[in-house]
Amino acid sequence: MARIAGVDLPRDKKIQYALPYIFGIGPSNSVKILAETGISPDARVRDLRDAEVARLRQVIERDYKVEGALRTEVAMNIKRLMDIGSYRGGRHRKNLPVRGQRTAHQRAHQEGTTAPPIAGKRSPC
């Protein structure tokens, strides 16, 4: 099993579809990384040689912010928005939708004030 950036990639998948298991690498970045390293996108993870895994690891560590560092950066960006008192920061603080979604419908579920309905339970009406 190949371990890159602290993530064990699934052995039976093609490397093109296994790389997005790493937080911060999506399908398009996966294709770019494979083109840069010269590894075939159709190769299975279990068939990769140690040298190929080392090349992948080197490119990802050099050019991409992934896993813990990326999660930390995202959390710090959200914290900054809350600290400066911006509208988006206030929405994050209240656990409400940040990107303009409507809250007129299903608002209670988004706010967390009520639990979703339980299957088979009758209403008191």
Backbone as XML, in Angstrom:
<?xml version="1.0"?>
<chain id="A" units="angstrom">
  <residue number="1" name="MET">
    <atom name="N" x="0.844" y="-1.181" z="0.000"/>
    <atom name="CA" x="0.000" y="0.000" z="0.000"/>
    <atom name="C" x="0.887" y="1.242" z="0.000"/>
  </residue>
  <residue number="2" name="ALA">
    <atom name="N" x="0.623" y="2.170" z="-0.910"/>
    <atom name="CA" x="1.401" y="3.395" z="-0.999"/>
    <atom name="C" x="0.892" y="4.396" z="0.035"/>
  </residue>
  <residue number="3" name="ARG">
    <atom name="N" x="1.827" y="4.984" z="0.754"/>
    <atom name="CA" x="1.461" y="5.979" z="1.767"/>
    <atom name="C" x="2.065" y="7.313" z="1.341"/>
  </residue>
  <residue number="4" name="ILE">
    <atom name="N" x="1.189" y="8.252" z="1.018"/>
    <atom name="CA" x="1.635" y="9.570" z="0.566"/>
    <atom name="C" x="0.924" y="10.619" z="1.407"/>
  </residue>
  <residue number="5" name="ALA">
    <atom name="N" x="1.676" y="11.562" z="1.960"/>
    <atom name="CA" x="1.142" y="12.651" z="2.779"/>
    <atom name="C" x="0.309" y="12.125" z="3.945"/>
  </residue>
  <residue number="6" name="GLY">
    <atom name="N" x="0.724" y="10.997" z="4.509"/>
    <atom name="CA" x="0.025" y="10.447" z="5.658"/>
    <atom name="C" x="-1.258" y="9.710" z="5.339"/>
  </residue>
  <residue number="7" name="VAL">
    <atom name="N" x="-1.522" y="9.453" z="4.048"/>
    <atom name="CA" x="-2.745" y="8.769" z="3.635"/>
    <atom name="C" x="-2.377" y="7.468" z="2.929"/>
  </residue>
  <residue number="8" name="ASP">
    <atom name="N" x="-3.003" y="6.381" z="3.351"/>
    <atom name="CA" x="-2.818" y="5.105" z="2.664"/>
    <atom name="C" x="-3.736" y="5.069" z="1.454"/>
  </residue>
  <residue number="9" name="LEU">
    <atom name="N" x="-3.152" y="5.013" z="0.273"/>
    <atom name="CA" x="-3.963" y="4.977" z="-0.945"/>
    <atom name="C" x="-4.503" y="3.563" z="-1.153"/>
  </residue>
  <residue number="10" name="PRO">
    <atom name="N" x="-5.747" y="3.431" z="-1.627"/>
    <atom name="CA" x="-6.319" y="2.102" z="-1.858"/>
    <atom name="C" x="-5.546" y="1.359" z="-2.945"/>
  </residue>
  <residue number="11" name="ARG">
    <atom name="N" x="-5.180" y="0.119" z="-2.669"/>
    <atom name="CA" x="-4.298" y="-0.651" z="-3.543"/>
    <atom name="C" x="-4.924" y="-1.024" z="-4.882"/>
  </residue>
  <residue number="12" name="ASP">
    <atom name="N" x="-6.211" y="-1.279" z="-4.915"/>
    <atom name="CA" x="-6.822" y="-1.830" z="-6.118"/>
    <atom name="C" x="-7.316" y="-0.775" z="-7.099"/>
  </residue>
  <residue number="13" name="LYS">
    <atom name="N" x="-7.213" y="0.493" z="-6.747"/>
    <atom name="CA" x="-7.682" y="1.540" z="-7.655"/>
    <atom name="C" x="-6.553" y="1.996" z="-8.574"/>
  </residue>
  <residue number="14" name="LYS">
    <atom name="N" x="-6.964" y="2.573" z="-9.707"/>
    <atom name="CA" x="-5.976" y="3.220" z="-10.571"/>
    <atom name="C" x="-5.463" y="4.453" z="-9.836"/>
  </residue>
  <residue number="15" name="ILE">
    <atom name="N" x="-4.196" y="4.776" z="-10.076"/>
    <atom name="CA" x="-3.560" y="5.871" z="-9.345"/>
    <atom name="C" x="-4.265" y="7.201" z="-9.598"/>
  </residue>
  <residue number="16" name="GLN">
    <atom name="N" x="-4.846" y="7.361" z="-10.784"/>
    <atom name="CA" x="-5.567" y="8.592" z="-11.113"/>
    <atom name="C" x="-6.751" y="8.797" z="-10.173"/>
  </residue>
  <residue number="17" name="TYR">
    <atom name="N" x="-7.379" y="7.722" z="-9.744"/>
    <atom name="CA" x="-8.551" y="7.816" z="-8.873"/>
    <atom name="C" x="-8.182" y="7.649" z="-7.403"/>
  </residue>
  <residue number="18" name="ALA">
    <atom name="N" x="-6.971" y="7.193" z="-7.128"/>
    <atom name="CA" x="-6.542" y="7.019" z="-5.746"/>
    <atom name="C" x="-5.968" y="8.310" z="-5.166"/>
  </residue>
  <residue number="19" name="LEU">
    <atom name="N" x="-5.308" y="9.124" z="-5.995"/>
    <atom name="CA" x="-4.695" y="10.357" z="-5.488"/>
    <atom name="C" x="-5.711" y="11.317" z="-4.854"/>
  </residue>
  <residue number="20" name="PRO">
    <atom name="N" x="-6.944" y="11.441" z="-5.369"/>
    <atom name="CA" x="-7.892" y="12.345" z="-4.706"/>
    <atom name="C" x="-8.307" y="11.912" z="-3.298"/>
  </residue>
  <residue number="21" name="TYR">
    <atom name="N" x="-7.869" y="10.750" z="-2.827"/>
    <atom name="CA" x="-8.108" y="10.384" z="-1.434"/>
    <atom name="C" x="-7.309" y="11.289" z="-0.496"/>
  </residue>
  <residue number="22" name="ILE">
    <atom name="N" x="-6.323" y="11.976" z="-1.042"/>
    <atom name="CA" x="-5.527" y="12.923" z="-0.263"/>
    <atom name="C" x="-6.267" y="14.252" z="-0.248"/>
  </residue>
  <residue number="23" name="PHE">
    <atom name="N" x="-6.528" y="14.789" z="0.939"/>
    <atom name="CA" x="-7.241" y="16.059" z="1.076"/>
    <atom name="C" x="-6.416" y="17.165" z="0.430"/>
  </residue>
  <residue number="24" name="GLY">
    <atom name="N" x="-6.999" y="17.849" z="-0.537"/>
    <atom name="CA" x="-6.306" y="18.924" z="-1.233"/>
    <atom name="C" x="-5.931" y="18.564" z="-2.657"/>
  </residue>
  <residue number="25" name="ILE">
    <atom name="N" x="-6.122" y="17.310" z="-3.035"/>
    <atom name="CA" x="-5.852" y="16.885" z="-4.412"/>
    <atom name="C" x="-7.158" y="16.374" z="-5.007"/>
  </residue>
  <residue number="26" name="GLY">
    <atom name="N" x="-7.611" y="17.038" z="-6.051"/>
    <atom name="CA" x="-8.834" y="16.625" z="-6.723"/>
    <atom name="C" x="-8.504" y="15.919" z="-8.025"/>
  </residue>
  <residue number="27" name="PRO">
    <atom name="N" x="-9.531" y="15.631" z="-8.813"/>
    <atom name="CA" x="-9.313" y="14.917" z="-10.076"/>
    <atom name="C" x="-8.382" y="15.656" z="-11.038"/>
  </residue>
  <residue number="28" name="SER">
    <atom name="N" x="-8.533" y="16.961" z="-11.169"/>
    <atom name="CA" x="-7.698" y="17.684" z="-12.134"/>
    <atom name="C" x="-6.246" y="17.758" z="-11.659"/>
  </residue>
  <residue number="29" name="ASN">
    <atom name="N" x="-6.037" y="17.999" z="-10.357"/>
    <atom name="CA" x="-4.663" y="18.007" z="-9.835"/>
    <atom name="C" x="-4.030" y="16.632" z="-9.945"/>
  </residue>
  <residue number="30" name="SER">
    <atom name="N" x="-4.829" y="15.600" z="-9.800"/>
    <atom name="CA" x="-4.320" y="14.238" z="-9.926"/>
    <atom name="C" x="-3.737" y="14.005" z="-11.318"/>
  </residue>
  <residue number="31" name="VAL">
    <atom name="N" x="-4.449" y="14.447" z="-12.335"/>
    <atom name="CA" x="-3.976" y="14.287" z="-13.708"/>
    <atom name="C" x="-2.692" y="15.099" z="-13.925"/>
  </residue>
  <residue number="32" name="LYS">
    <atom name="N" x="-2.640" y="16.320" z="-13.388"/>
    <atom name="CA" x="-1.446" y="17.156" z="-13.533"/>
    <atom name="C" x="-0.226" y="16.522" z="-12.867"/>
  </residue>
  <residue number="33" name="ILE">
    <atom name="N" x="-0.434" y="15.977" z="-11.672"/>
    <atom name="CA" x="0.674" y="15.354" z="-10.943"/>
    <atom name="C" x="1.198" y="14.154" z="-11.717"/>
  </residue>
  <residue number="34" name="LEU">
    <atom name="N" x="0.294" y="13.330" z="-12.248"/>
    <atom name="CA" x="0.727" y="12.143" z="-12.988"/>
    <atom name="C" x="1.456" y="12.528" z="-14.268"/>
  </residue>
  <residue number="35" name="ALA">
    <atom name="N" x="1.006" y="13.599" z="-14.936"/>
    <atom name="CA" x="1.697" y="14.042" z="-16.141"/>
    <atom name="C" x="3.103" y="14.551" z="-15.801"/>
  </residue>
  <residue number="36" name="GLU">
    <atom name="N" x="3.217" y="15.244" z="-14.684"/>
    <atom name="CA" x="4.512" y="15.798" z="-14.291"/>
    <atom name="C" x="5.495" y="14.700" z="-13.889"/>
  </residue>
  <residue number="37" name="THR">
    <atom name="N" x="4.988" y="13.654" z="-13.243"/>
    <atom name="CA" x="5.880" y="12.584" z="-12.798"/>
    <atom name="C" x="6.104" y="11.526" z="-13.871"/>
  </residue>
  <residue number="38" name="GLY">
    <atom name="N" x="5.287" y="11.552" z="-14.928"/>
    <atom name="CA" x="5.455" y="10.577" z="-16.005"/>
    <atom name="C" x="4.901" y="9.205" z="-15.688"/>
  </residue>
  <residue number="39" name="ILE">
    <atom name="N" x="3.975" y="9.134" z="-14.743"/>
    <atom name="CA" x="3.355" y="7.862" z="-14.371"/>
    <atom name="C" x="2.047" y="7.718" z="-15.130"/>
  </residue>
  <residue number="40" name="SER">
    <atom name="N" x="1.774" y="6.533" z="-15.643"/>
    <atom name="CA" x="0.547" y="6.292" z="-16.392"/>
    <atom name="C" x="-0.660" y="6.384" z="-15.465"/>
  </residue>
  <residue number="41" name="PRO">
    <atom name="N" x="-1.703" y="7.127" z="-15.870"/>
    <atom name="CA" x="-2.917" y="7.218" z="-15.045"/>
    <atom name="C" x="-3.625" y="5.879" z="-14.892"/>
  </residue>
  <residue number="42" name="ASP">
    <atom name="N" x="-3.355" y="4.942" z="-15.788"/>
    <atom name="CA" x="-4.029" y="3.648" z="-15.738"/>
    <atom name="C" x="-3.321" y="2.642" z="-14.835"/>
  </residue>
  <residue number="43" name="ALA">
    <atom name="N" x="-2.169" y="3.001" z="-14.293"/>
    <atom name="CA" x="-1.436" y="2.076" z="-13.420"/>
    <atom name="C" x="-2.176" y="1.925" z="-12.101"/>
  </residue>
  <residue number="44" name="ARG">
    <atom name="N" x="-2.194" y="0.708" z="-11.594"/>
    <atom name="CA" x="-2.813" y="0.440" z="-10.294"/>
    <atom name="C" x="-1.813" y="0.790" z="-9.188"/>
  </residue>
  <residue number="45" name="VAL">
    <atom name="N" x="-2.339" y="1.164" z="-8.034"/>
    <atom name="CA" x="-1.470" y="1.553" z="-6.922"/>
    <atom name="C" x="-0.575" y="0.386" z="-6.525"/>
  </residue>
  <residue number="46" name="ARG">
    <atom name="N" x="-1.107" y="-0.827" z="-6.529"/>
    <atom name="CA" x="-0.312" y="-1.995" z="-6.113"/>
    <atom name="C" x="0.837" y="-2.278" z="-7.074"/>
  </residue>
  <residue number="47" name="ASP">
    <atom name="N" x="0.751" y="-1.778" z="-8.333"/>
    <atom name="CA" x="1.782" y="-2.032" z="-9.328"/>
    <atom name="C" x="2.878" y="-0.963" z="-9.356"/>
  </residue>
  <residue number="48" name="LEU">
    <atom name="N" x="2.730" y="0.094" z="-8.558"/>
    <atom name="CA" x="3.729" y="1.162" z="-8.557"/>
    <atom name="C" x="5.019" y="0.691" z="-7.890"/>
  </residue>
  <residue number="49" name="ARG">
    <atom name="N" x="6.136" y="1.082" z="-8.471"/>
    <atom name="CA" x="7.425" y="0.782" z="-7.873"/>
    <atom name="C" x="7.734" y="1.838" z="-6.803"/>
  </residue>
  <residue number="50" name="ASP">
    <atom name="N" x="8.675" y="1.529" z="-5.949"/>
    <atom name="CA" x="9.030" y="2.461" z="-4.873"/>
    <atom name="C" x="9.547" y="3.783" z="-5.418"/>
  </residue>
  <residue number="51" name="ALA">
    <atom name="N" x="10.267" y="3.746" z="-6.536"/>
    <atom name="CA" x="10.786" y="4.976" z="-7.138"/>
    <atom name="C" x="9.644" y="5.873" z="-7.618"/>
  </residue>
  <residue number="52" name="GLU">
    <atom name="N" x="8.591" y="5.266" z="-8.167"/>
    <atom name="CA" x="7.440" y="6.051" z="-8.640"/>
    <atom name="C" x="6.696" y="6.675" z="-7.468"/>
  </residue>
  <residue number="53" name="VAL">
    <atom name="N" x="6.535" y="5.917" z="-6.395"/>
    <atom name="CA" x="5.871" y="6.458" z="-5.207"/>
    <atom name="C" x="6.697" y="7.603" z="-4.633"/>
  </residue>
  <residue number="54" name="ALA">
    <atom name="N" x="8.006" y="7.458" z="-4.653"/>
    <atom name="CA" x="8.880" y="8.520" z="-4.147"/>
    <atom name="C" x="8.759" y="9.779" z="-5.004"/>
  </residue>
  <residue number="55" name="ARG">
    <atom name="N" x="8.664" y="9.611" z="-6.331"/>
    <atom name="CA" x="8.484" y="10.775" z="-7.220"/>
    <atom name="C" x="7.164" y="11.466" z="-6.935"/>
  </residue>
  <residue number="56" name="LEU">
    <atom name="N" x="6.093" y="10.677" z="-6.770"/>
    <atom name="CA" x="4.778" y="11.255" z="-6.443"/>
    <atom name="C" x="4.854" y="12.038" z="-5.134"/>
  </residue>
  <residue number="57" name="ARG">
    <atom name="N" x="5.458" y="11.413" z="-4.126"/>
    <atom name="CA" x="5.558" y="12.046" z="-2.813"/>
    <atom name="C" x="6.339" y="13.357" z="-2.905"/>
  </residue>
  <residue number="58" name="GLN">
    <atom name="N" x="7.417" y="13.343" z="-3.680"/>
    <atom name="CA" x="8.258" y="14.538" z="-3.814"/>
    <atom name="C" x="7.493" y="15.677" z="-4.488"/>
  </residue>
  <residue number="59" name="VAL">
    <atom name="N" x="6.783" y="15.383" z="-5.573"/>
    <atom name="CA" x="6.036" y="16.421" z="-6.293"/>
    <atom name="C" x="4.931" y="16.987" z="-5.419"/>
  </residue>
  <residue number="60" name="ILE">
    <atom name="N" x="4.217" y="16.120" z="-4.709"/>
    <atom name="CA" x="3.106" y="16.583" z="-3.882"/>
    <atom name="C" x="3.620" y="17.448" z="-2.731"/>
  </residue>
  <residue number="61" name="GLU">
    <atom name="N" x="4.697" y="17.035" z="-2.079"/>
    <atom name="CA" x="5.237" y="17.816" z="-0.967"/>
    <atom name="C" x="5.809" y="19.148" z="-1.436"/>
  </residue>
  <residue number="62" name="ARG">
    <atom name="N" x="6.354" y="19.169" z="-2.650"/>
    <atom name="CA" x="6.979" y="20.392" z="-3.156"/>
    <atom name="C" x="5.957" y="21.408" z="-3.657"/>
  </residue>
  <residue number="63" name="ASP">
    <atom name="N" x="4.927" y="20.939" z="-4.386"/>
    <atom name="CA" x="4.055" y="21.860" z="-5.112"/>
    <atom name="C" x="2.658" y="22.054" z="-4.524"/>
  </residue>
  <residue number="64" name="TYR">
    <atom name="N" x="2.229" y="21.205" z="-3.599"/>
    <atom name="CA" x="0.837" y="21.254" z="-3.142"/>
    <atom name="C" x="0.778" y="21.328" z="-1.628"/>
  </residue>
  <residue number="65" name="LYS">
    <atom name="N" x="-0.204" y="22.074" z="-1.142"/>
    <atom name="CA" x="-0.488" y="22.104" z="0.289"/>
    <atom name="C" x="-1.615" y="21.113" z="0.519"/>
  </residue>
  <residue number="66" name="VAL">
    <atom name="N" x="-1.356" y="20.052" z="1.288"/>
    <atom name="CA" x="-2.335" y="18.982" z="1.446"/>
    <atom name="C" x="-2.494" y="18.613" z="2.921"/>
  </residue>
  <residue number="67" name="GLU">
    <atom name="N" x="-3.550" y="17.866" z="3.192"/>
    <atom name="CA" x="-3.858" y="17.284" z="4.502"/>
    <atom name="C" x="-3.780" y="18.308" z="5.624"/>
  </residue>
  <residue number="68" name="GLY">
    <atom name="N" x="-2.948" y="18.083" z="6.630"/>
    <atom name="CA" x="-2.947" y="18.889" z="7.846"/>
    <atom name="C" x="-2.674" y="20.363" z="7.598"/>
  </residue>
  <residue number="69" name="ALA">
    <atom name="N" x="-1.711" y="20.672" z="6.743"/>
    <atom name="CA" x="-1.366" y="22.071" z="6.476"/>
    <atom name="C" x="-2.536" y="22.799" z="5.817"/>
  </residue>
  <residue number="70" name="LEU">
    <atom name="N" x="-3.221" y="22.121" z="4.901"/>
    <atom name="CA" x="-4.365" y="22.739" z="4.221"/>
    <atom name="C" x="-5.539" y="22.907" z="5.178"/>
  </residue>
  <residue number="71" name="ARG">
    <atom name="N" x="-5.796" y="21.890" z="5.994"/>
    <atom name="CA" x="-6.893" y="21.993" z="6.974"/>
    <atom name="C" x="-6.626" y="23.136" z="7.950"/>
  </residue>
  <residue number="72" name="THR">
    <atom name="N" x="-5.376" y="23.288" z="8.368"/>
    <atom name="CA" x="-5.008" y="24.372" z="9.277"/>
    <atom name="C" x="-5.230" y="25.726" z="8.622"/>
  </residue>
  <residue number="73" name="GLU">
    <atom name="N" x="-4.841" y="25.843" z="7.357"/>
    <atom name="CA" x="-5.012" y="27.117" z="6.652"/>
    <atom name="C" x="-6.484" y="27.477" z="6.514"/>
  </residue>
  <residue number="74" name="VAL">
    <atom name="N" x="-7.319" y="26.494" z="6.182"/>
    <atom name="CA" x="-8.754" y="26.747" z="6.034"/>
    <atom name="C" x="-9.345" y="27.182" z="7.377"/>
  </residue>
  <residue number="75" name="ALA">
    <atom name="N" x="-8.969" y="26.483" z="8.447"/>
    <atom name="CA" x="-9.483" y="26.834" z="9.777"/>
    <atom name="C" x="-9.038" y="28.242" z="10.180"/>
  </residue>
  <residue number="76" name="MET">
    <atom name="N" x="-7.800" y="28.595" z="9.858"/>
    <atom name="CA" x="-7.310" y="29.937" z="10.195"/>
    <atom name="C" x="-8.016" y="31.012" z="9.388"/>
  </residue>
  <residue number="77" name="ASN">
    <atom name="N" x="-8.351" y="30.708" z="8.121"/>
    <atom name="CA" x="-9.088" y="31.677" z="7.308"/>
    <atom name="C" x="-10.476" y="31.927" z="7.891"/>
  </residue>
  <residue number="78" name="ILE">
    <atom name="N" x="-11.140" y="30.844" z="8.323"/>
    <atom name="CA" x="-12.472" y="30.996" z="8.916"/>
    <atom name="C" x="-12.370" y="31.750" z="10.238"/>
  </residue>
  <residue number="79" name="LYS">
    <atom name="N" x="-11.355" y="31.442" z="11.036"/>
    <atom name="CA" x="-11.162" y="32.138" z="12.309"/>
    <atom name="C" x="-10.902" y="33.622" z="12.066"/>
  </residue>
  <residue number="80" name="ARG">
    <atom name="N" x="-10.135" y="33.949" z="11.039"/>
    <atom name="CA" x="-9.858" y="35.353" z="10.717"/>
    <atom name="C" x="-11.144" y="36.089" z="10.369"/>
  </residue>
  <residue number="81" name="LEU">
    <atom name="N" x="-12.008" y="35.433" z="9.572"/>
    <atom name="CA" x="-13.280" y="36.057" z="9.216"/>
    <atom name="C" x="-14.128" y="36.320" z="10.459"/>
  </residue>
  <residue number="82" name="MET">
    <atom name="N" x="-14.114" y="35.395" z="11.401"/>
    <atom name="CA" x="-14.895" y="35.587" z="12.620"/>
    <atom name="C" x="-14.288" y="36.687" z="13.486"/>
  </residue>
  <residue number="83" name="ASP">
    <atom name="N" x="-12.956" y="36.753" z="13.551"/>
    <atom name="CA" x="-12.289" y="37.748" z="14.397"/>
    <atom name="C" x="-12.508" y="39.170" z="13.895"/>
  </residue>
  <residue number="84" name="ILE">
    <atom name="N" x="-12.504" y="39.364" z="12.584"/>
    <atom name="CA" x="-12.674" y="40.726" z="12.067"/>
    <atom name="C" x="-14.135" y="41.143" z="12.044"/>
  </residue>
  <residue number="85" name="GLY">
    <atom name="N" x="-15.032" y="40.202" z="12.346"/>
    <atom name="CA" x="-16.448" y="40.543" z="12.447"/>
    <atom name="C" x="-17.140" y="40.703" z="11.119"/>
  </residue>
  <residue number="86" name="SER">
    <atom name="N" x="-16.662" y="40.028" z="10.106"/>
    <atom name="CA" x="-17.300" y="40.146" z="8.798"/>
    <atom name="C" x="-18.632" y="39.396" z="8.782"/>
  </residue>
  <residue number="87" name="TYR">
    <atom name="N" x="-19.433" y="39.667" z="7.774"/>
    <atom name="CA" x="-20.726" y="38.990" z="7.630"/>
    <atom name="C" x="-20.529" y="37.486" z="7.526"/>
  </residue>
  <residue number="88" name="ARG">
    <atom name="N" x="-19.574" y="37.081" z="6.680"/>
    <atom name="CA" x="-19.310" y="35.637" z="6.518"/>
    <atom name="C" x="-18.846" y="35.012" z="7.827"/>
  </residue>
  <residue number="89" name="GLY">
    <atom name="N" x="-18.020" y="35.740" z="8.592"/>
    <atom name="CA" x="-17.574" y="35.221" z="9.876"/>
    <atom name="C" x="-18.726" y="35.023" z="10.838"/>
  </residue>
  <residue number="90" name="GLY">
    <atom name="N" x="-19.666" y="35.951" z="10.826"/>
    <atom name="CA" x="-20.850" y="35.816" z="11.685"/>
    <atom name="C" x="-21.701" y="34.626" z="11.291"/>
  </residue>
  <residue number="91" name="ARG">
    <atom name="N" x="-21.827" y="34.377" z="10.000"/>
    <atom name="CA" x="-22.581" y="33.203" z="9.544"/>
    <atom name="C" x="-21.893" y="31.917" z="9.995"/>
  </residue>
  <residue number="92" name="HIS">
    <atom name="N" x="-20.557" y="31.890" z="9.926"/>
    <atom name="CA" x="-19.828" y="30.719" z="10.409"/>
    <atom name="C" x="-20.063" y="30.540" z="11.905"/>
  </residue>
  <residue number="93" name="ARG">
    <atom name="N" x="-20.005" y="31.639" z="12.649"/>
    <atom name="CA" x="-20.155" y="31.567" z="14.098"/>
    <atom name="C" x="-21.529" y="31.021" z="14.481"/>
  </residue>
  <residue number="94" name="LYS">
    <atom name="N" x="-22.564" y="31.384" z="13.709"/>
    <atom name="CA" x="-23.939" y="30.950" z="14.025"/>
    <atom name="C" x="-24.296" y="29.616" z="13.387"/>
  </residue>
  <residue number="95" name="ASN">
    <atom name="N" x="-23.343" y="29.013" z="12.677"/>
    <atom name="CA" x="-23.592" y="27.736" z="11.995"/>
    <atom name="C" x="-24.716" y="27.840" z="10.974"/>
  </residue>
  <residue number="96" name="LEU">
    <atom name="N" x="-24.753" y="28.954" z="10.256"/>
    <atom name="CA" x="-25.743" y="29.159" z="9.203"/>
    <atom name="C" x="-25.048" y="29.075" z="7.853"/>
  </residue>
  <residue number="97" name="PRO">
    <atom name="N" x="-25.821" y="28.900" z="6.771"/>
    <atom name="CA" x="-25.202" y="28.869" z="5.439"/>
    <atom name="C" x="-24.455" y="30.174" z="5.155"/>
  </residue>
  <residue number="98" name="VAL">
    <atom name="N" x="-23.260" y="30.048" z="4.606"/>
    <atom name="CA" x="-22.391" y="31.200" z="4.413"/>
    <atom name="C" x="-22.495" y="31.761" z="3.004"/>
  </residue>
  <residue number="99" name="ARG">
    <atom name="N" x="-22.775" y="30.921" z="2.028"/>
    <atom name="CA" x="-22.643" y="31.336" z="0.630"/>
    <atom name="C" x="-23.955" y="31.728" z="-0.024"/>
  </residue>
  <residue number="100" name="GLY">
    <atom name="N" x="-24.863" y="32.321" z="0.735"/>
    <atom name="CA" x="-26.055" y="32.905" z="0.142"/>
    <atom name="C" x="-27.222" y="31.970" z="-0.034"/>
  </residue>
  <residue number="101" name="GLN">
    <atom name="N" x="-27.156" y="30.748" z="0.520"/>
    <atom name="CA" x="-28.289" y="29.845" z="0.365"/>
    <atom name="C" x="-29.473" y="30.375" z="1.170"/>
  </residue>
  <residue number="102" name="ARG">
    <atom name="N" x="-30.664" y="30.019" z="0.717"/>
    <atom name="CA" x="-31.875" y="30.444" z="1.418"/>
    <atom name="C" x="-31.989" y="29.707" z="2.751"/>
  </residue>
  <residue number="103" name="THR">
    <atom name="N" x="-32.561" y="30.408" z="3.720"/>
    <atom name="CA" x="-32.811" y="29.743" z="4.997"/>
    <atom name="C" x="-34.298" y="29.742" z="5.334"/>
  </residue>
  <residue number="104" name="ALA">
    <atom name="N" x="-35.126" y="30.152" z="4.396"/>
    <atom name="CA" x="-36.567" y="30.171" z="4.663"/>
    <atom name="C" x="-37.114" y="28.761" z="4.773"/>
  </residue>
  <residue number="105" name="HIS">
    <atom name="N" x="-36.517" y="27.831" z="4.065"/>
    <atom name="CA" x="-36.972" y="26.450" z="4.096"/>
    <atom name="C" x="-35.949" y="25.625" z="4.847"/>
  </residue>
  <residue number="106" name="GLN">
    <atom name="N" x="-36.409" y="24.773" z="5.710"/>
    <atom name="CA" x="-35.565" y="23.873" z="6.499"/>
    <atom name="C" x="-34.573" y="24.653" z="7.358"/>
  </residue>
  <residue number="107" name="ARG">
    <atom name="N" x="-34.980" y="25.816" z="7.793"/>
    <atom name="CA" x="-34.090" y="26.643" z="8.593"/>
    <atom name="C" x="-33.767" y="25.972" z="9.931"/>
  </residue>
  <residue number="108" name="ALA">
    <atom name="N" x="-34.757" y="25.313" z="10.522"/>
    <atom name="CA" x="-34.537" y="24.727" z="11.839"/>
    <atom name="C" x="-33.446" y="23.658" z="11.783"/>
  </residue>
  <residue number="109" name="HIS">
    <atom name="N" x="-33.403" y="22.892" z="10.720"/>
    <atom name="CA" x="-32.387" y="21.849" z="10.613"/>
    <atom name="C" x="-31.003" y="22.469" z="10.435"/>
  </residue>
  <residue number="110" name="GLN">
    <atom name="N" x="-30.928" y="23.557" z="9.686"/>
    <atom name="CA" x="-29.635" y="24.185" z="9.470"/>
    <atom name="C" x="-29.126" y="24.838" z="10.743"/>
  </residue>
  <residue number="111" name="GLU">
    <atom name="N" x="-30.029" y="25.370" z="11.550"/>
    <atom name="CA" x="-29.624" y="26.003" z="12.794"/>
    <atom name="C" x="-29.335" y="24.970" z="13.874"/>
  </residue>
  <residue number="112" name="GLY">
    <atom name="N" x="-29.843" y="23.762" z="13.688"/>
    <atom name="CA" x="-29.618" y="22.729" z="14.674"/>
    <atom name="C" x="-30.574" y="22.804" z="15.846"/>
  </residue>
  <residue number="113" name="THR">
    <atom name="N" x="-31.708" y="23.515" z="15.689"/>
    <atom name="CA" x="-32.638" y="23.650" z="16.807"/>
    <atom name="C" x="-33.578" y="22.458" z="16.934"/>
  </residue>
  <residue number="114" name="THR">
    <atom name="N" x="-33.804" y="21.733" z="15.856"/>
    <atom name="CA" x="-34.658" y="20.555" z="15.946"/>
    <atom name="C" x="-33.951" y="19.380" z="15.279"/>
  </residue>
  <residue number="115" name="ALA">
    <atom name="N" x="-34.325" y="18.208" z="15.721"/>
    <atom name="CA" x="-33.775" y="17.008" z="15.114"/>
    <atom name="C" x="-34.582" y="16.673" z="13.867"/>
  </residue>
  <residue number="116" name="PRO">
    <atom name="N" x="-33.991" y="16.004" z="12.905"/>
    <atom name="CA" x="-34.770" y="15.596" z="11.731"/>
    <atom name="C" x="-35.870" y="14.621" z="12.147"/>
  </residue>
  <residue number="117" name="PRO">
    <atom name="N" x="-36.931" y="14.518" z="11.363"/>
    <atom name="CA" x="-38.047" y="13.660" z="11.746"/>
    <atom name="C" x="-37.624" y="12.199" z="11.888"/>
  </residue>
  <residue number="118" name="ILE">
    <atom name="N" x="-38.256" y="11.516" z="12.818"/>
    <atom name="CA" x="-37.972" y="10.112" z="13.070"/>
    <atom name="C" x="-38.969" y="9.272" z="12.299"/>
  </residue>
  <residue number="119" name="ALA">
    <atom name="N" x="-38.476" y="8.291" z="11.570"/>
    <atom name="CA" x="-39.348" y="7.449" z="10.764"/>
    <atom name="C" x="-40.317" y="6.675" z="11.655"/>
  </residue>
  <residue number="120" name="GLY">
    <atom name="N" x="-41.596" y="6.690" z="11.309"/>
    <atom name="CA" x="-42.598" y="5.924" z="12.018"/>
    <atom name="C" x="-43.189" y="6.628" z="13.213"/>
  </residue>
  <residue number="121" name="LYS">
    <atom name="N" x="-42.655" y="7.763" z="13.621"/>
    <atom name="CA" x="-43.192" y="8.489" z="14.765"/>
    <atom name="C" x="-44.332" y="9.390" z="14.299"/>
  </residue>
  <residue number="122" name="ARG">
    <atom name="N" x="-45.448" y="9.335" z="14.994"/>
    <atom name="CA" x="-46.622" y="10.120" z="14.593"/>
    <atom name="C" x="-46.548" y="11.499" z="15.190"/>
  </residue>
  <residue number="123" name="SER">
    <atom name="N" x="-47.065" y="12.487" z="14.475"/>
    <atom name="CA" x="-47.068" y="13.853" z="14.974"/>
    <atom name="C" x="-48.196" y="14.019" z="15.979"/>
  </residue>
  <residue number="124" name="PRO">
    <atom name="N" x="-48.084" y="14.948" z="16.932"/>
    <atom name="CA" x="-49.103" y="15.100" z="17.983"/>
    <atom name="C" x="-50.348" y="15.825" z="17.509"/>
  </residue>
  <residue number="125" name="CYS">
    <atom name="N" x="-50.529" y="16.095" z="16.229"/>
    <atom name="CA" x="-51.689" y="16.841" z="15.739"/>
    <atom name="C" x="-52.977" y="16.095" z="15.957"/>
  </residue>
</chain>
